[in-house]
Amino acid sequence: MCPERMLGRVNATMRFLMMGLFPLGALLGGVLGETIGPRPTLWLALAVIALSPLPVSMALRGARDVEDVL
């Protein structure tokens, strides 16, 4: 949650951070593809994508409402 007057700034910051990670992921994928091969790299990517919701779900486990998160 953020004030409505700051919503554009928050959105721009999040987009900048997310888009900034794309080149790093491409570089890491290329390096892994060269070292361990394309098939294991894709399996590793699948495992990372499948497990990525776990930290968020563990952090929000006890939260019942938005006020609990703040």
PABASE-594155 format. One record per atom (N, C-alpha, C, O): x, y, z; atom name; residue number from 1; residue in three letters. Coordinates in steps of 0.001 Angstrom, whole numbers. Atoms other than C-alpha are relative to their C-alpha. Layout:
PABASE-594155
<u:X&v:Y&w:Z&atomo:CA&num:NUM&residuo:ALA>
...
END
This chain:
PABASE-594155
<u:838&v:-1169&w:0&atomo:N&num:1&residuo:MET>
<u:0&v:0&w:0&atomo:CA&num:1&residuo:MET>
<u:881&v:1229&w:0&atomo:C&num:1&residuo:MET>
<u:1885&v:1305&w:708&atomo:O&num:1&residuo:MET>
<u:-714&v:-1273&w:39&atomo:N&num:2&residuo:CYS>
<u:1195&v:3451&w:-844&atomo:CA&num:2&residuo:CYS>
<u:-1021&v:1100&w:-275&atomo:C&num:2&residuo:CYS>
<u:-2101&v:838&w:-803&atomo:O&num:2&residuo:CYS>
<u:913&v:-1109&w:293&atomo:N&num:3&residuo:PRO>
<u:-388&v:6888&w:-1051&atomo:CA&num:3&residuo:PRO>
<u:-192&v:142&w:-1511&atomo:C&num:3&residuo:PRO>
<u:713&v:-140&w:-2297&atomo:O&num:3&residuo:PRO>
<u:324&v:-109&w:1424&atomo:N&num:4&residuo:GLU>
<u:-2093&v:7580&w:-4370&atomo:CA&num:4&residuo:GLU>
<u:931&v:972&w:-719&atomo:C&num:4&residuo:GLU>
<u:1222&v:778&w:-1899&atomo:O&num:4&residuo:GLU>
<u:-880&v:-980&w:636&atomo:N&num:5&residuo:ARG>
<u:180&v:10551&w:-5052&atomo:CA&num:5&residuo:ARG>
<u:1372&v:-589&w:-307&atomo:C&num:5&residuo:ARG>
<u:2105&v:-32&w:-1125&atomo:O&num:5&residuo:ARG>
<u:-1304&v:618&w:225&atomo:N&num:6&residuo:MET>
<u:3222&v:8234&w:-4950&atomo:CA&num:6&residuo:MET>
<u:-91&v:-1270&w:-835&atomo:C&num:6&residuo:MET>
<u:924&v:-1933&w:-1050&atomo:O&num:6&residuo:MET>
<u:197&v:1254&w:718&atomo:N&num:7&residuo:LEU>
<u:1763&v:5363&w:-6969&atomo:CA&num:7&residuo:LEU>
<u:847&v:-65&w:-1273&atomo:C&num:7&residuo:LEU>
<u:1394&v:-1122&w:-1588&atomo:O&num:7&residuo:LEU>
<u:-809&v:-17&w:1219&atomo:N&num:8&residuo:GLY>
<u:3537&v:6409&w:-10190&atomo:CA&num:8&residuo:GLY>
<u:1473&v:-245&w:288&atomo:C&num:8&residuo:GLY>
<u:2145&v:-959&w:-456&atomo:O&num:8&residuo:GLY>
<u:-1406&v:196&w:-370&atomo:N&num:9&residuo:ARG>
<u:6912&v:6554&w:-8462&atomo:CA&num:9&residuo:ARG>
<u:261&v:-1430&w:424&atomo:C&num:9&residuo:ARG>
<u:1279&v:-2016&w:55&atomo:O&num:9&residuo:ARG>
<u:-160&v:1389&w:-439&atomo:N&num:10&residuo:VAL>
<u:6423&v:3174&w:-6829&atomo:CA&num:10&residuo:VAL>
<u:-39&v:-937&w:-1199&atomo:C&num:10&residuo:VAL>
<u:764&v:-1865&w:-1291&atomo:O&num:10&residuo:VAL>
<u:106&v:820&w:1194&atomo:N&num:11&residuo:ASN>
<u:5354&v:1656&w:-10134&atomo:CA&num:11&residuo:ASN>
<u:1266&v:97&w:-846&atomo:C&num:11&residuo:ASN>
<u:1772&v:-921&w:-1318&atomo:O&num:11&residuo:ASN>
<u:-1211&v:-183&w:800&atomo:N&num:12&residuo:ALA>
<u:8348&v:3148&w:-11977&atomo:CA&num:12&residuo:ALA>
<u:1201&v:-660&w:663&atomo:C&num:12&residuo:ALA>
<u:2034&v:-1252&w:-24&atomo:O&num:12&residuo:ALA>
<u:-1112&v:629&w:-708&atomo:N&num:13&residuo:THR>
<u:10765&v:1948&w:-9295&atomo:CA&num:13&residuo:THR>
<u:-55&v:-1508&w:-118&atomo:C&num:13&residuo:THR>
<u:968&v:-2152&w:-351&atomo:O&num:13&residuo:THR>
<u:132&v:1455&w:107&atomo:N&num:14&residuo:MET>
<u:9394&v:-1587&w:-9362&atomo:CA&num:14&residuo:MET>
<u:315&v:-473&w:-1413&atomo:C&num:14&residuo:MET>
<u:971&v:-1500&w:-1588&atomo:O&num:14&residuo:MET>
<u:-305&v:377&w:1386&atomo:N&num:15&residuo:ARG>
<u:9559&v:-1709&w:-13163&atomo:CA&num:15&residuo:ARG>
<u:1497&v:85&w:-268&atomo:C&num:15&residuo:ARG>
<u:2064&v:-787&w:-927&atomo:O&num:15&residuo:ARG>
<u:-1441&v:-155&w:185&atomo:N&num:16&residuo:PHE>
<u:13134&v:-425&w:-13110&atomo:CA&num:16&residuo:PHE>
<u:752&v:-1163&w:623&atomo:C&num:16&residuo:PHE>
<u:1677&v:-1703&w:17&atomo:O&num:16&residuo:PHE>
<u:-673&v:1113&w:-667&atomo:N&num:17&residuo:LEU>
<u:14169&v:-3091&w:-10612&atomo:CA&num:17&residuo:LEU>
<u:-242&v:-1322&w:-730&atomo:C&num:17&residuo:LEU>
<u:687&v:-2110&w:-906&atomo:O&num:17&residuo:LEU>
<u:315&v:1247&w:680&atomo:N&num:18&residuo:MET>
<u:12374&v:-5906&w:-12446&atomo:CA&num:18&residuo:MET>
<u:689&v:-83&w:-1360&atomo:C&num:18&residuo:MET>
<u:1282&v:-1108&w:-1695&atomo:O&num:18&residuo:MET>
<u:-623&v:7&w:1322&atomo:N&num:19&residuo:MET>
<u:13609&v:-4926&w:-15908&atomo:CA&num:19&residuo:MET>
<u:1517&v:-11&w:107&atomo:C&num:19&residuo:MET>
<u:2193&v:-514&w:-791&atomo:O&num:19&residuo:MET>
<u:-1438&v:10&w:-194&atomo:N&num:20&residuo:GLY>
<u:17106&v:-4407&w:-14535&atomo:CA&num:20&residuo:GLY>
<u:555&v:-1388&w:263&atomo:C&num:20&residuo:GLY>
<u:1738&v:-1638&w:34&atomo:O&num:20&residuo:GLY>
<u:-450&v:1365&w:-261&atomo:N&num:21&residuo:LEU>
<u:17267&v:-8064&w:-13531&atomo:CA&num:21&residuo:LEU>
<u:-25&v:-877&w:-1243&atomo:C&num:21&residuo:LEU>
<u:604&v:-1935&w:-1250&atomo:O&num:21&residuo:LEU>
<u:69&v:806&w:1219&atomo:N&num:22&residuo:PHE>
<u:16475&v:-9347&w:-17035&atomo:CA&num:22&residuo:PHE>
<u:1378&v:-269&w:-608&atomo:C&num:22&residuo:PHE>
<u:1677&v:-1420&w:-923&atomo:O&num:22&residuo:PHE>
<u:-1320&v:289&w:572&atomo:N&num:23&residuo:PRO>
<u:20028&v:-8882&w:-18393&atomo:CA&num:23&residuo:PRO>
<u:847&v:-921&w:881&atomo:C&num:23&residuo:PRO>
<u:1599&v:-1752&w:373&atomo:O&num:23&residuo:PRO>
<u:-752&v:883&w:-893&atomo:N&num:24&residuo:LEU>
<u:21502&v:-10533&w:-15293&atomo:CA&num:24&residuo:LEU>
<u:-474&v:-1444&w:-124&atomo:C&num:24&residuo:LEU>
<u:337&v:-2370&w:-121&atomo:O&num:24&residuo:LEU>
<u:532&v:1350&w:191&atomo:N&num:25&residuo:GLY>
<u:19192&v:-13516&w:-15716&atomo:CA&num:25&residuo:GLY>
<u:413&v:-594&w:-1329&atomo:C&num:25&residuo:GLY>
<u:699&v:-1789&w:-1412&atomo:O&num:25&residuo:GLY>
<u:-439&v:483&w:1309&atomo:N&num:26&residuo:ALA>
<u:20079&v:-13782&w:-19390&atomo:CA&num:26&residuo:ALA>
<u:1472&v:-389&w:36&atomo:C&num:26&residuo:ALA>
<u:1863&v:-1407&w:-535&atomo:O&num:26&residuo:ALA>
<u:-1416&v:312&w:-128&atomo:N&num:27&residuo:LEU>
<u:23774&v:-13683&w:-18561&atomo:CA&num:27&residuo:LEU>
<u:213&v:-1287&w:790&atomo:C&num:27&residuo:LEU>
<u:997&v:-2146&w:385&atomo:O&num:27&residuo:LEU>
<u:-111&v:1212&w:-809&atomo:N&num:28&residuo:LEU>
<u:23401&v:-16314&w:-15840&atomo:CA&num:28&residuo:LEU>
<u:-486&v:-1225&w:-770&atomo:C&num:28&residuo:LEU>
<u:136&v:-2285&w:-702&atomo:O&num:28&residuo:LEU>
<u:496&v:1109&w:815&atomo:N&num:29&residuo:GLY>
<u:21320&v:-18512&w:-18152&atomo:CA&num:29&residuo:GLY>
<u:978&v:-398&w:-1084&atomo:C&num:29&residuo:GLY>
<u:1150&v:-1585&w:-1363&atomo:O&num:29&residuo:GLY>
<u:-988&v:298&w:1026&atomo:N&num:30&residuo:GLY>
<u:23930&v:-18227&w:-20879&atomo:CA&num:30&residuo:GLY>
<u:1216&v:-711&w:561&atomo:C&num:30&residuo:GLY>
<u:1718&v:-1666&w:-33&atomo:O&num:30&residuo:GLY>
<u:-1159&v:634&w:-630&atomo:N&num:31&residuo:VAL>
<u:26775&v:-19105&w:-18542&atomo:CA&num:31&residuo:VAL>
<u:-341&v:-1420&w:427&atomo:C&num:31&residuo:VAL>
<u:439&v:-2343&w:195&atomo:O&num:31&residuo:VAL>
<u:410&v:1350&w:-409&atomo:N&num:32&residuo:LEU>
<u:24873&v:-22053&w:-17089&atomo:CA&num:32&residuo:LEU>
<u:-213&v:-900&w:-1207&atomo:C&num:32&residuo:LEU>
<u:151&v:-2076&w:-1174&atomo:O&num:32&residuo:LEU>
<u:215&v:791&w:1204&atomo:N&num:33&residuo:GLY>
<u:23863&v:-23210&w:-20556&atomo:CA&num:33&residuo:GLY>
<u:1299&v:-478&w:-611&atomo:C&num:33&residuo:GLY>
<u:1364&v:-1583&w:-1150&atomo:O&num:33&residuo:GLY>
<u:-1301&v:387&w:540&atomo:N&num:34&residuo:GLU>
<u:27502&v:-23251&w:-21630&atomo:CA&num:34&residuo:GLU>
<u:720&v:-997&w:905&atomo:C&num:34&residuo:GLU>
<u:1424&v:-1882&w:420&atomo:O&num:34&residuo:GLU>
<u:-761&v:854&w:-914&atomo:N&num:35&residuo:THR>
<u:28808&v:-24959&w:-18499&atomo:CA&num:35&residuo:THR>
<u:-674&v:-1340&w:260&atomo:C&num:35&residuo:THR>
<u:-15&v:-2377&w:189&atomo:O&num:35&residuo:THR>
<u:656&v:1275&w:-330&atomo:N&num:36&residuo:ILE>
<u:26185&v:-27579&w:-17612&atomo:CA&num:36&residuo:ILE>
<u:-901&v:-506&w:-1111&atomo:C&num:36&residuo:ILE>
<u:-1409&v:-1623&w:-1024&atomo:O&num:36&residuo:ILE>
<u:824&v:421&w:1131&atomo:N&num:37&residuo:GLY>
<u:24250&v:-27719&w:-20889&atomo:CA&num:37&residuo:GLY>
<u:-1384&v:619&w:65&atomo:C&num:37&residuo:GLY>
<u:-1828&v:1071&w:1120&atomo:O&num:37&residuo:GLY>
<u:1306&v:-662&w:45&atomo:N&num:38&residuo:PRO>
<u:20875&v:-26423&w:-22024&atomo:CA&num:38&residuo:PRO>
<u:-1102&v:-743&w:763&atomo:C&num:38&residuo:PRO>
<u:-1929&v:-109&w:1420&atomo:O&num:38&residuo:PRO>
<u:1073&v:742&w:-672&atomo:N&num:39&residuo:ARG>
<u:18681&v:-29227&w:-20667&atomo:CA&num:39&residuo:ARG>
<u:63&v:125&w:1524&atomo:C&num:39&residuo:ARG>
<u:-964&v:411&w:2139&atomo:O&num:39&residuo:ARG>
<u:-43&v:-220&w:-1454&atomo:N&num:40&residuo:PRO>
<u:19948&v:-29084&w:-17050&atomo:CA&num:40&residuo:PRO>
<u:-280&v:1446&w:403&atomo:C&num:40&residuo:PRO>
<u:-846&v:1701&w:1466&atomo:O&num:40&residuo:PRO>
<u:280&v:-1407&w:-293&atomo:N&num:41&residuo:THR>
<u:19784&v:-25291&w:-17204&atomo:CA&num:41&residuo:THR>
<u:-1502&v:254&w:15&atomo:C&num:41&residuo:THR>
<u:-2003&v:962&w:889&atomo:O&num:41&residuo:THR>
<u:1460&v:-168&w:27&atomo:N&num:42&residuo:LEU>
<u:16108&v:-25438&w:-18168&atomo:CA&num:42&residuo:LEU>
<u:-664&v:-683&w:1187&atomo:C&num:42&residuo:LEU>
<u:-1641&v:-162&w:1726&atomo:O&num:42&residuo:LEU>
<u:554&v:662&w:-1184&atomo:N&num:43&residuo:TRP>
<u:15399&v:-27937&w:-15380&atomo:CA&num:43&residuo:TRP>
<u:253&v:835&w:1260&atomo:C&num:43&residuo:TRP>
<u:-605&v:936&w:2137&atomo:O&num:43&residuo:TRP>
<u:-306&v:-871&w:-1135&atomo:N&num:44&residuo:LEU>
<u:17145&v:-25638&w:-12914&atomo:CA&num:44&residuo:LEU>
<u:-911&v:1224&w:9&atomo:C&num:44&residuo:LEU>
<u:-1392&v:1639&w:1063&atomo:O&num:44&residuo:LEU>
<u:906&v:-1148&w:99&atomo:N&num:45&residuo:ALA>
<u:15094&v:-22696&w:-14176&atomo:CA&num:45&residuo:ALA>
<u:-1410&v:-394&w:430&atomo:C&num:45&residuo:ALA>
<u:-2087&v:373&w:1115&atomo:O&num:45&residuo:ALA>
<u:1320&v:486&w:-411&atomo:N&num:46&residuo:LEU>
<u:11921&v:-24754&w:-13730&atomo:CA&num:46&residuo:LEU>
<u:-88&v:-125&w:1510&atomo:C&num:46&residuo:LEU>
<u:-1089&v:268&w:2110&atomo:O&num:46&residuo:LEU>
<u:3&v:157&w:-1461&atomo:N&num:47&residuo:ALA>
<u:12874&v:-25581&w:-10137&atomo:CA&num:47&residuo:ALA>
<u:-28&v:1357&w:692&atomo:C&num:47&residuo:ALA>
<u:-748&v:1535&w:1675&atomo:O&num:47&residuo:ALA>
<u:-24&v:-1333&w:-618&atomo:N&num:48&residuo:VAL>
<u:13641&v:-21939&w:-9324&atomo:CA&num:48&residuo:VAL>
<u:-1356&v:681&w:-138&atomo:C&num:48&residuo:VAL>
<u:-1842&v:1299&w:810&atomo:O&num:48&residuo:VAL>
<u:1311&v:-619&w:215&atomo:N&num:49&residuo:ILE>
<u:10365&v:-20748&w:-10847&atomo:CA&num:49&residuo:ILE>
<u:-1062&v:-670&w:866&atomo:C&num:49&residuo:ILE>
<u:-1933&v:2&w:1418&atomo:O&num:49&residuo:ILE>
<u:995&v:723&w:-799&atomo:N&num:50&residuo:ALA>
<u:8382&v:-23456&w:-9065&atomo:CA&num:50&residuo:ALA>
<u:129&v:320&w:1489&atomo:C&num:50&residuo:ALA>
<u:-872&v:359&w:2204&atomo:O&num:50&residuo:ALA>
<u:-215&v:-260&w:-1426&atomo:N&num:51&residuo:LEU>
<u:9944&v:-22649&w:-5686&atomo:CA&num:51&residuo:LEU>
<u:-34&v:1486&w:363&atomo:C&num:51&residuo:LEU>
<u:21&v:1825&w:1545&atomo:O&num:51&residuo:LEU>
<u:-55&v:-1429&w:-283&atomo:N&num:52&residuo:SER>
<u:9878&v:-18857&w:-6012&atomo:CA&num:52&residuo:SER>
<u:-1147&v:537&w:866&atomo:C&num:52&residuo:SER>
<u:-919&v:1507&w:1589&atomo:O&num:52&residuo:SER>
<u:1034&v:-531&w:-901&atomo:N&num:53&residuo:PRO>
<u:6484&v:-18349&w:-4267&atomo:CA&num:53&residuo:PRO>
<u:200&v:-364&w:1471&atomo:C&num:53&residuo:PRO>
<u:-453&v:221&w:2335&atomo:O&num:53&residuo:PRO>
<u:-166&v:439&w:-1387&atomo:N&num:54&residuo:LEU>
<u:7723&v:-20090&w:-1107&atomo:CA&num:54&residuo:LEU>
<u:457&v:1104&w:958&atomo:C&num:54&residuo:LEU>
<u:-126&v:1219&w:2036&atomo:O&num:54&residuo:LEU>
<u:-380&v:-1044&w:-965&atomo:N&num:55&residuo:PRO>
<u:9559&v:-17129&w:493&atomo:CA&num:55&residuo:PRO>
<u:-1125&v:990&w:299&atomo:C&num:55&residuo:PRO>
<u:-1280&v:1434&w:1437&atomo:O&num:55&residuo:PRO>
<u:1108&v:-942&w:-220&atomo:N&num:56&residuo:VAL>
<u:6552&v:-14857&w:1&atomo:CA&num:56&residuo:VAL>
<u:-1075&v:-651&w:861&atomo:C&num:56&residuo:VAL>
<u:-1598&v:-22&w:1781&atomo:O&num:56&residuo:VAL>
<u:1036&v:668&w:-784&atomo:N&num:57&residuo:SER>
<u:4110&v:-17420&w:1357&atomo:CA&num:57&residuo:SER>
<u:449&v:-209&w:1442&atomo:C&num:57&residuo:SER>
<u:-368&v:-127&w:2359&atomo:O&num:57&residuo:SER>
<u:-485&v:158&w:-1367&atomo:N&num:58&residuo:MET>
<u:6329&v:-18055&w:4379&atomo:CA&num:58&residuo:MET>
<u:10&v:1331&w:739&atomo:C&num:58&residuo:MET>
<u:-261&v:1373&w:1939&atomo:O&num:58&residuo:MET>
<u:-16&v:-1314&w:-641&atomo:N&num:59&residuo:ALA>
<u:6665&v:-14318&w:5055&atomo:CA&num:59&residuo:ALA>
<u:-1405&v:469&w:357&atomo:C&num:59&residuo:ALA>
<u:-1593&v:1169&w:1353&atomo:O&num:59&residuo:ALA>
<u:1375&v:-452&w:-233&atomo:N&num:60&residuo:LEU>
<u:2894&v:-13781&w:4833&atomo:CA&num:60&residuo:LEU>
<u:-865&v:-1066&w:674&atomo:C&num:60&residuo:LEU>
<u:-2089&v:-940&w:691&atomo:O&num:60&residuo:LEU>
<u:746&v:1119&w:-574&atomo:N&num:61&residuo:ARG>
<u:1883&v:-16986&w:6622&atomo:CA&num:61&residuo:ARG>
<u:-977&v:420&w:1086&atomo:C&num:61&residuo:ARG>
<u:-2106&v:-70&w:1116&atomo:O&num:61&residuo:ARG>
<u:864&v:-385&w:-1105&atomo:N&num:62&residuo:GLY>
<u:450&v:-15282&w:9709&atomo:CA&num:62&residuo:GLY>
<u:-903&v:1184&w:-301&atomo:C&num:62&residuo:GLY>
<u:-1718&v:1561&w:541&atomo:O&num:62&residuo:GLY>
<u:767&v:-1201&w:328&atomo:N&num:63&residuo:ALA>
<u:-1097&v:-12309&w:7911&atomo:CA&num:63&residuo:ALA>
<u:-1406&v:-374&w:-437&atomo:C&num:63&residuo:ALA>
<u:-1588&v:-1196&w:-1334&atomo:O&num:63&residuo:ALA>
<u:1396&v:225&w:359&atomo:N&num:64&residuo:ARG>
<u:-4875&v:-12312&w:7743&atomo:CA&num:64&residuo:ARG>
<u:-604&v:1174&w:-746&atomo:C&num:64&residuo:ARG>
<u:-1590&v:1024&w:-1468&atomo:O&num:64&residuo:ARG>
<u:538&v:-1210&w:594&atomo:N&num:65&residuo:ASP>
<u:-5408&v:-8738&w:6585&atomo:CA&num:65&residuo:ASP>
<u:1164&v:894&w:-414&atomo:C&num:65&residuo:ASP>
<u:2305&v:656&w:-19&atomo:O&num:65&residuo:ASP>
<u:-1050&v:-895&w:481&atomo:N&num:66&residuo:VAL>
<u:-3480&v:-5932&w:4905&atomo:CA&num:66&residuo:VAL>
<u:679&v:713&w:1160&atomo:C&num:66&residuo:VAL>
<u:1888&v:943&w:1114&atomo:O&num:66&residuo:VAL>
<u:-557&v:-693&w:-1145&atomo:N&num:67&residuo:GLU>
<u:-2982&v:-4178&w:8231&atomo:CA&num:67&residuo:GLU>
<u:1020&v:-871&w:731&atomo:C&num:67&residuo:GLU>
<u:1920&v:-340&w:1382&atomo:O&num:67&residuo:GLU>
<u:-967&v:888&w:-645&atomo:N&num:68&residuo:ASP>
<u:-1115&v:-7260&w:9515&atomo:CA&num:68&residuo:ASP>
<u:1353&v:74&w:-683&atomo:C&num:68&residuo:ASP>
<u:2381&v:-146&w:-42&atomo:O&num:68&residuo:ASP>
<u:-1257&v:-65&w:748&atomo:N&num:69&residuo:VAL>
<u:1512&v:-6816&w:6797&atomo:CA&num:69&residuo:VAL>
<u:739&v:1294&w:306&atomo:C&num:69&residuo:VAL>
<u:1968&v:1302&w:391&atomo:O&num:69&residuo:VAL>
<u:-615&v:-1295&w:-274&atomo:N&num:70&residuo:LEU>
<u:2140&v:-3149&w:7541&atomo:CA&num:70&residuo:LEU>
<u:492&v:-11&w:1401&atomo:C&num:70&residuo:LEU>
<u:1053&v:981&w:1865&atomo:O&num:70&residuo:LEU>
END
